[in-house]
Amino acid sequence: MQEDSERALTDREAATWNTKWPDLVQELKKVMYIAAPMVTVSVLQYLLQVVSVIMVGHLGQLTLSSVAIATSLTNVTGFSLLSGLVGGLETLCGQAYGAKQYDKLRIYTYSAIFSLALVCIPVCVLWLFMEKLLVLMRQDPLVALEAQKYSLWLIPALFGAAISKPLVRYLQTQSLILPMLVSSFVVLCCHVPTSWALIYMLHMGSKGAAVATCISNWIYVIVLALYIKLSSSCKQTRLAFSVDAFCAMRQFFRLALPSAVMVCLKWWSLEVLVLLSGLSPNPELETSVLSICLTISTLHLAISYGFGAAASTRVSNELGAGNPHKARRAVLAVMFLSITETISTSIVLFSCRHILGWAYSNEKQVVNYVAVMTPLICASMVTDSLQTAISGVARGGGWQRIGAYVNLGAYYVVGIPVALLMGFGLHLKGKGLWTGTIVGGAVQFVLLSIVTCLIDWEKQATEARQRIFEGTVPPQIQLI
């Protein structure tokens, strides 16, 4: 009898092995169905900021430096915070949709909108004192003044992001990517002429770039809201207000806060390096070049985020549906695609290193410095792409707290100290600062990979269904 049981087990294992590759190929198709348009959506959204930086960069180093500093602080204190917090919605909405609990999908989305709107209020107060904050950080007073003006004009865009980000996650967790793709393209097409008109034709300078960003953000909100209200694709999950959304805010924040820490610690570390570059012997050059490097790196992160979003969606949907093996297969598929993409992108970028800087500045000194920094940017792309994909797995599974601890150690115990040592101790300036981000990203990827390999997926699926059906957040991830 025991021999028959063992033989049956062996047969099942063999059958599983034989269907492994066909199943993986099928999963690759599902991931690509989400990832490919999400990559485009992410790039189109980030190009809004790139367009502003490029147009402002041709107004001179002072304007470029002030906008770079303002963008860093508004990202650190505002937009990155909202992006991190809304990661909790990827867990809740994704698992609710997988479990076919559509009412909770609506409740969680409204809960996230209300929560992010509340967070925007103290952020706006902080932006009112940005000039004083920058002066205390030993930044140039002229740069600080211009940076504050730019940030104040961005306040409407912040509240627009508090609405658009939850709407994007609402659609993403249902694999409704096409409306986001079309909306993002329409917004970018409007943003380019609007920015040109406000910056150059109306001579509003950096203020015009901020106003154009606000207009574009709210157009995005309106288009997404109209689609959700009118489209038949959202018939089962159509958003409708319920007072239960206020009750769910506590559950949202229990996942959103560690998610914000996980995302923001990475984002903040990059922005801190731009601010530190202002303390270099030639602050305008170092700040301008590192801001350009950060823009390029973040553009690639926008691409990587598409794969992270696919990982989050597939893992959360399958865990909510009680299919742990399919969730694990989704991780393998996403990692394969991420490795393929980052190698291809790095080769192309390295080949264009001598002409890359001309897109951001007319000054040859800046262009040459960007060419020197490009190999380091390529190295950081590799680590960033891989860790972004695994971070998507963390958001889908609901173990953001462990991700937060990993990021804290990777970037603030290892990455930033290495950057300070190499940038100022060894006098490598921008090259040393950026090397620190590479080291931090490598440590983050290794640690998250170890955690992912130790996950008990069956327990994760059980906890996901408990979270959705019982409305409680179970204890954090258990490892094998």
C-alpha positions as semicolon CSV with decimal commas, in nm:
position;residue;x (nm);y (nm);z (nm)
1;M;0,000;0,000;0,000
2;Q;0,280;0,234;0,093
3;E;0,462;0,144;-0,228
4;D;0,150;0,230;-0,430
5;S;0,127;0,567;-0,255
6;E;0,491;0,642;-0,321
7;R;0,453;0,537;-0,685
8;A;0,146;0,763;-0,723
9;L;0,338;1,052;-0,571
10;T;0,626;0,991;-0,811
11;D;0,385;0,986;-1,104
12;R;0,231;1,316;-0,998
13;E;0,576;1,474;-0,963
14;A;0,670;1,348;-1,309
15;A;0,348;1,484;-1,455
16;T;0,414;1,817;-1,288
17;W;0,766;1,826;-1,433
18;N;0,640;1,740;-1,778
19;T;0,384;2,022;-1,774
20;K;0,619;2,270;-1,614
21;W;0,752;2,431;-1,930
22;P;0,416;2,451;-2,113
23;D;0,266;2,605;-1,799
24;L;0,554;2,850;-1,774
25;V;0,509;2,950;-2,138
26;Q;0,140;3,007;-2,074
27;E;0,225;3,219;-1,770
28;L;0,474;3,421;-1,975
29;K;0,190;3,510;-2,211
30;K;-0,030;3,622;-1,922
31;V;0,249;3,830;-1,771
32;M;0,333;3,991;-2,104
33;Y;-0,035;4,075;-2,156
34;I;-0,011;4,290;-1,843
35;A;0,355;4,392;-1,846
36;A;0,388;4,517;-2,205
37;P;0,112;4,779;-2,187
38;M;0,201;4,863;-1,825
39;V;0,560;4,934;-1,934
40;T;0,422;5,174;-2,194
41;V;0,188;5,333;-1,940
42;S;0,472;5,381;-1,691
43;V;0,702;5,531;-1,954
44;L;0,433;5,766;-2,086
45;Q;0,356;5,883;-1,733
46;Y;0,719;5,941;-1,650
47;L;0,778;6,123;-1,978
48;L;0,561;6,402;-1,837
49;Q;0,842;6,478;-1,593
50;V;1,113;6,417;-1,853
51;V;0,953;6,666;-2,092
52;S;0,948;6,929;-1,818
53;V;1,313;6,868;-1,723
54;I;1,427;6,880;-2,086
55;M;1,243;7,204;-2,163
56;V;1,351;7,373;-1,841
57;G;1,709;7,248;-1,884
58;H;1,756;7,468;-2,189
59;L;1,678;7,779;-1,981
60;G;2,013;7,758;-1,801
61;Q;2,192;7,581;-1,517
62;L;2,025;7,787;-1,241
63;T;1,677;7,699;-1,360
64;L;1,769;7,335;-1,417
65;S;1,928;7,310;-1,072
66;S;1,629;7,466;-0,896
67;V;1,380;7,242;-1,077
68;A;1,598;6,938;-1,005
69;I;1,609;7,023;-0,634
70;A;1,235;7,097;-0,624
71;T;1,157;6,774;-0,808
72;S;1,373;6,583;-0,561
73;L;1,198;6,726;-0,256
74;T;0,847;6,702;-0,397
75;N;0,917;6,341;-0,490
76;V;1,066;6,263;-0,149
77;T;0,792;6,425;0,056
78;G;0,491;6,390;-0,172
79;F;0,468;6,186;-0,490
80;S;0,688;5,898;-0,375
81;L;0,490;5,884;-0,051
82;L;0,162;5,849;-0,240
83;S;0,314;5,589;-0,474
84;G;0,431;5,390;-0,175
85;L;0,107;5,411;0,020
86;V;-0,106;5,301;-0,274
87;G;0,098;4,980;-0,286
88;G;-0,131;4,855;-0,009
89;L;-0,415;4,873;-0,260
90;E;-0,232;4,632;-0,491
91;T;-0,252;4,369;-0,219
92;L;-0,612;4,434;-0,119
93;C;-0,768;4,494;-0,460
94;G;-0,566;4,226;-0,634
95;Q;-0,656;3,958;-0,383
96;A;-1,019;4,075;-0,362
97;Y;-1,053;4,050;-0,739
98;G;-0,893;3,705;-0,741
99;A;-1,141;3,595;-0,473
100;K;-1,429;3,756;-0,672
101;Q;-1,516;3,986;-0,381
102;Y;-1,608;4,279;-0,603
103;D;-1,780;4,485;-0,332
104;K;-1,456;4,498;-0,136
105;L;-1,273;4,607;-0,450
106;R;-1,492;4,918;-0,456
107;I;-1,455;4,979;-0,083
108;Y;-1,077;4,949;-0,087
109;T;-1,043;5,190;-0,381
110;Y;-1,246;5,465;-0,218
111;S;-1,066;5,403;0,110
112;A;-0,732;5,460;-0,064
113;I;-0,852;5,785;-0,228
114;F;-0,970;5,929;0,103
115;S;-0,652;5,817;0,281
116;L;-0,417;5,968;0,021
117;A;-0,611;6,295;0,017
118;L;-0,563;6,326;0,393
119;V;-0,190;6,262;0,356
120;C;-0,164;6,545;0,102
121;I;-0,260;6,810;0,359
122;P;0,054;6,794;0,580
123;V;0,266;6,751;0,266
124;C;0,138;7,084;0,130
125;V;0,221;7,256;0,459
126;L;0,576;7,123;0,431
127;W;0,608;7,254;0,076
128;L;0,520;7,604;0,198
129;F;0,849;7,609;0,389
130;M;1,068;7,450;0,124
131;E;1,288;7,758;0,078
132;K;1,380;7,767;0,447
133;L;1,438;7,393;0,447
134;L;1,676;7,414;0,152
135;V;1,867;7,705;0,305
136;L;1,911;7,502;0,624
137;M;2,050;7,225;0,404
138;R;2,314;7,473;0,277
139;Q;2,165;7,506;-0,070
140;D;2,212;7,823;-0,273
141;P;1,949;8,085;-0,170
142;L;1,859;8,163;-0,533
143;V;1,813;7,795;-0,609
144;A;1,605;7,754;-0,292
145;L;1,374;8,042;-0,385
146;E;1,311;7,915;-0,735
147;A;1,261;7,561;-0,605
148;Q;0,992;7,678;-0,362
149;K;0,803;7,861;-0,637
150;Y;0,808;7,551;-0,851
151;S;0,687;7,323;-0,570
152;L;0,397;7,551;-0,471
153;W;0,263;7,542;-0,824
154;L;0,274;7,160;-0,809
155;I;0,024;7,135;-0,520
156;P;-0,282;7,075;-0,746
157;A;-0,090;6,793;-0,916
158;L;-0,038;6,630;-0,576
159;F;-0,412;6,609;-0,508
160;G;-0,466;6,484;-0,862
161;A;-0,217;6,203;-0,794
162;A;-0,409;6,113;-0,476
163;I;-0,703;6,022;-0,700
164;S;-0,532;5,888;-1,013
165;K;-0,299;5,645;-0,834
166;P;-0,583;5,447;-0,667
167;L;-0,779;5,448;-0,993
168;V;-0,476;5,308;-1,176
169;R;-0,439;5,027;-0,918
170;Y;-0,813;4,959;-0,940
171;L;-0,779;4,898;-1,314
172;Q;-0,441;4,728;-1,292
173;T;-0,556;4,459;-1,049
174;Q;-0,831;4,368;-1,297
175;S;-0,580;4,356;-1,587
176;L;-0,763;4,647;-1,754
177;I;-0,450;4,804;-1,897
178;L;-0,573;4,936;-2,234
179;P;-0,769;5,233;-2,091
180;M;-0,462;5,341;-1,894
181;L;-0,250;5,308;-2,206
182;V;-0,482;5,524;-2,416
183;S;-0,530;5,779;-2,135
184;S;-0,157;5,813;-2,076
185;F;-0,091;5,866;-2,445
186;V;-0,362;6,133;-2,471
187;V;-0,227;6,313;-2,164
188;L;0,131;6,313;-2,296
189;C;0,014;6,448;-2,633
190;C;-0,155;6,734;-2,448
191;H;0,135;6,788;-2,210
192;V;0,404;6,854;-2,471
193;P;0,236;7,152;-2,646
194;T;0,100;7,282;-2,315
195;S;0,448;7,284;-2,160
196;W;0,597;7,450;-2,469
197;A;0,332;7,720;-2,470
198;L;0,356;7,797;-2,098
199;I;0,737;7,783;-2,070
200;Y;0,844;7,955;-2,391
201;M;0,549;8,134;-2,554
202;L;0,404;8,278;-2,232
203;H;0,753;8,311;-2,076
204;M;0,645;8,147;-1,749
205;G;0,971;7,953;-1,718
206;S;0,982;7,682;-1,453
207;K;0,643;7,791;-1,321
208;G;0,494;7,704;-1,659
209;A;0,636;7,352;-1,635
210;A;0,466;7,303;-1,298
211;V;0,132;7,436;-1,425
212;A;0,148;7,207;-1,728
213;T;0,209;6,910;-1,498
214;C;-0,097;7,000;-1,290
215;I;-0,317;7,028;-1,599
216;S;-0,195;6,692;-1,730
217;N;-0,250;6,515;-1,397
218;W;-0,611;6,628;-1,375
219;I;-0,681;6,538;-1,737
220;Y;-0,561;6,188;-1,649
221;V;-0,797;6,173;-1,351
222;I;-1,095;6,283;-1,560
223;V;-1,029;6,038;-1,843
224;L;-0,985;5,742;-1,606
225;A;-1,298;5,833;-1,409
226;L;-1,506;5,858;-1,726
227;Y;-1,385;5,518;-1,844
228;I;-1,467;5,354;-1,510
229;K;-1,812;5,513;-1,509
230;L;-1,907;5,432;-1,870
231;S;-1,719;5,117;-1,972
232;S;-1,887;4,776;-1,969
233;S;-1,554;4,622;-1,862
234;C;-1,610;4,768;-1,515
235;K;-1,973;4,651;-1,492
236;Q;-1,917;4,401;-1,210
237;T;-1,674;4,619;-1,015
238;R;-1,816;4,965;-1,094
239;L;-1,706;5,213;-0,828
240;A;-1,984;5,326;-0,596
241;F;-1,936;5,514;-0,270
242;S;-2,001;5,334;0,056
243;V;-1,948;5,446;0,415
244;D;-1,761;5,119;0,463
245;A;-1,472;5,289;0,283
246;F;-1,403;5,493;0,597
247;C;-1,407;5,178;0,809
248;A;-1,160;5,013;0,572
249;M;-0,905;5,295;0,605
250;R;-0,748;5,127;0,905
251;Q;-0,701;4,802;0,712
252;F;-0,563;4,998;0,417
253;F;-0,306;5,184;0,629
254;R;-0,188;4,860;0,793
255;L;-0,064;4,749;0,453
256;A;-0,003;5,093;0,302
257;L;0,242;5,220;0,565
258;P;0,497;4,937;0,530
259;S;0,442;4,951;0,155
260;A;0,525;5,323;0,160
261;V;0,837;5,258;0,366
262;M;0,943;4,984;0,124
263;V;0,901;5,203;-0,184
264;C;1,010;5,535;-0,036
265;L;1,332;5,415;0,124
266;K;1,458;5,325;-0,223
267;W;1,327;5,645;-0,385
268;W;1,449;5,866;-0,103
269;S;1,801;5,727;-0,119
270;L;1,833;5,841;-0,482
271;E;1,691;6,183;-0,408
272;V;1,922;6,223;-0,108
273;L;2,220;6,174;-0,339
274;V;2,100;6,459;-0,562
275;L;2,073;6,684;-0,258
276;L;2,419;6,577;-0,138
277;S;2,562;6,664;-0,478
278;G;2,479;7,026;-0,395
279;L;2,757;7,013;-0,134
280;S;3,024;6,933;-0,396
281;P;3,290;7,188;-0,500
282;N;3,102;7,254;-0,825
283;P;2,739;7,216;-0,705
284;E;2,561;7,335;-1,020
285;L;2,746;7,087;-1,243
286;E;2,720;6,794;-1,000
287;T;2,351;6,857;-0,925
288;S;2,264;6,899;-1,292
289;V;2,444;6,580;-1,399
290;L;2,313;6,367;-1,113
291;S;1,959;6,495;-1,176
292;I;1,997;6,389;-1,540
293;C;2,127;6,047;-1,429
294;L;1,837;6,018;-1,187
295;T;1,594;6,109;-1,466
296;I;1,738;5,837;-1,692
297;S;1,745;5,581;-1,413
298;T;1,390;5,660;-1,307
299;L;1,275;5,635;-1,667
300;H;1,412;5,282;-1,672
301;L;1,246;5,217;-1,337
302;A;0,923;5,315;-1,507
303;I;0,989;5,033;-1,752
304;S;1,080;4,793;-1,471
305;Y;0,770;4,898;-1,282
306;G;0,562;4,749;-1,563
307;F;0,706;4,407;-1,480
308;G;0,662;4,473;-1,109
309;A;0,299;4,565;-1,169
310;A;0,249;4,243;-1,366
311;A;0,406;4,044;-1,082
312;S;0,186;4,218;-0,824
313;T;-0,131;4,160;-1,029
314;R;-0,068;3,795;-1,114
315;V;0,054;3,700;-0,765
316;S;-0,229;3,881;-0,581
317;N;-0,497;3,747;-0,816
318;E;-0,377;3,388;-0,786
319;L;-0,329;3,403;-0,410
320;G;-0,677;3,551;-0,372
321;A;-0,816;3,272;-0,590
322;G;-0,633;3,012;-0,380
323;N;-0,381;2,907;-0,647
324;P;-0,036;2,924;-0,482
325;H;0,141;2,721;-0,753
326;K;0,028;2,963;-1,023
327;A;0,150;3,255;-0,810
328;R;0,492;3,093;-0,785
329;R;0,497;3,036;-1,161
330;A;0,419;3,404;-1,216
331;V;0,732;3,497;-1,018
332;L;0,951;3,284;-1,245
333;A;0,796;3,434;-1,557
334;V;0,841;3,792;-1,440
335;M;1,204;3,739;-1,342
336;F;1,284;3,587;-1,683
337;L;1,132;3,885;-1,864
338;S;1,302;4,136;-1,632
339;I;1,647;3,988;-1,694
340;T;1,592;3,992;-2,070
341;E;1,473;4,354;-2,069
342;T;1,746;4,499;-1,848
343;I;2,030;4,341;-2,050
344;S;1,888;4,474;-2,377
345;T;1,827;4,823;-2,239
346;S;2,173;4,850;-2,083
347;I;2,342;4,761;-2,413
348;V;2,143;5,025;-2,602
349;L;2,208;5,295;-2,341
350;F;2,581;5,226;-2,328
351;S;2,600;5,253;-2,706
352;C;2,439;5,599;-2,694
353;R;2,646;5,735;-2,404
354;H;2,822;6,009;-2,605
355;I;2,502;6,168;-2,737
356;L;2,273;6,106;-2,441
357;G;2,353;6,428;-2,257
358;W;2,255;6,653;-2,549
359;A;1,889;6,571;-2,485
360;Y;1,912;6,745;-2,147
361;S;2,163;7,022;-2,188
362;N;2,346;7,235;-2,446
363;E;2,663;7,257;-2,235
364;K;2,945;7,027;-2,346
365;Q;3,079;6,990;-1,993
366;V;2,748;6,841;-1,879
367;V;2,725;6,615;-2,186
368;N;3,077;6,475;-2,131
369;Y;3,007;6,413;-1,763
370;V;2,689;6,222;-1,849
371;A;2,891;6,002;-2,089
372;V;3,132;5,917;-1,805
373;M;2,840;5,830;-1,573
374;T;2,656;5,610;-1,827
375;P;2,837;5,279;-1,746
376;L;2,741;5,327;-1,381
377;I;2,382;5,399;-1,482
378;C;2,377;5,073;-1,679
379;A;2,502;4,881;-1,376
380;S;2,233;5,032;-1,155
381;M;1,970;4,943;-1,415
382;V;2,046;4,574;-1,373
383;T;1,999;4,573;-0,996
384;D;1,702;4,811;-1,009
385;S;1,515;4,603;-1,266
386;L;1,550;4,281;-1,071
387;Q;1,460;4,428;-0,733
388;T;1,160;4,612;-0,879
389;A;1,018;4,286;-1,009
390;I;1,062;4,115;-0,671
391;S;0,912;4,418;-0,494
392;G;0,602;4,365;-0,709
393;V;0,585;4,010;-0,575
394;A;0,601;4,150;-0,222
395;R;0,313;4,390;-0,286
396;G;0,104;4,115;-0,441
397;G;0,167;3,878;-0,153
398;G;0,119;4,134;0,123
399;W;0,460;4,102;0,288
400;Q;0,560;4,466;0,249
401;R;0,686;4,485;0,606
402;I;0,973;4,249;0,534
403;G;1,044;4,446;0,217
404;A;1,065;4,762;0,425
405;Y;1,324;4,609;0,658
406;V;1,525;4,484;0,361
407;N;1,527;4,827;0,194
408;L;1,625;4,997;0,518
409;G;1,928;4,776;0,555
410;A;2,024;4,777;0,188
411;Y;2,019;5,152;0,129
412;Y;2,070;5,316;0,468
413;V;2,303;5,069;0,637
414;V;2,501;4,985;0,322
415;G;2,419;5,199;0,016
416;I;2,430;5,558;0,145
417;P;2,737;5,506;0,370
418;V;2,922;5,360;0,070
419;A;2,809;5,658;-0,141
420;L;2,936;5,907;0,118
421;L;3,267;5,724;0,153
422;M;3,332;5,707;-0,220
423;G;3,182;6,043;-0,311
424;F;3,345;6,258;-0,046
425;G;3,598;6,038;0,134
426;L;3,762;5,913;-0,186
427;H;3,673;6,235;-0,376
428;L;3,501;6,051;-0,660
429;K;3,214;6,306;-0,650
430;G;2,914;6,202;-0,863
431;K;3,068;5,869;-0,964
432;G;3,119;5,774;-0,602
433;L;2,768;5,879;-0,499
434;W;2,610;5,675;-0,777
435;T;2,824;5,370;-0,696
436;G;2,658;5,367;-0,356
437;T;2,318;5,320;-0,519
438;I;2,452;5,024;-0,717
439;V;2,580;4,856;-0,402
440;G;2,254;4,922;-0,218
441;G;2,047;4,785;-0,506
442;A;2,259;4,470;-0,524
443;V;2,217;4,404;-0,151
444;Q;1,842;4,465;-0,177
445;F;1,805;4,221;-0,466
446;V;2,001;3,946;-0,291
447;L;1,803;3,979;0,034
448;L;1,462;3,995;-0,138
449;S;1,558;3,694;-0,351
450;I;1,640;3,491;-0,042
451;V;1,307;3,586;0,118
452;T;1,116;3,500;-0,200
453;C;1,282;3,159;-0,224
454;L;1,182;3,079;0,135
455;I;0,813;3,167;0,096
456;D;0,557;2,900;0,180
457;W;0,312;2,981;-0,101
458;E;0,037;2,759;0,037
459;K;0,033;2,957;0,361
460;Q;0,038;3,281;0,164
461;A;-0,273;3,174;-0,028
462;T;-0,450;3,082;0,295
463;E;-0,363;3,414;0,456
464;A;-0,474;3,606;0,147
465;R;-0,820;3,452;0,158
466;Q;-0,843;3,512;0,531
467;R;-0,756;3,876;0,470
468;I;-1,031;3,921;0,211
469;F;-1,311;3,705;0,353
470;E;-1,261;3,792;0,718
471;G;-1,156;4,152;0,664
472;T;-0,854;4,116;0,892
473;V;-0,484;4,139;0,825
474;P;-0,322;3,813;0,941
475;P;0,027;3,790;1,089
476;Q;0,314;3,862;0,858
477;I;0,465;3,612;0,617
478;Q;0,592;3,282;0,752
479;L;0,892;3,120;0,594
480;I;0,960;2,755;0,539
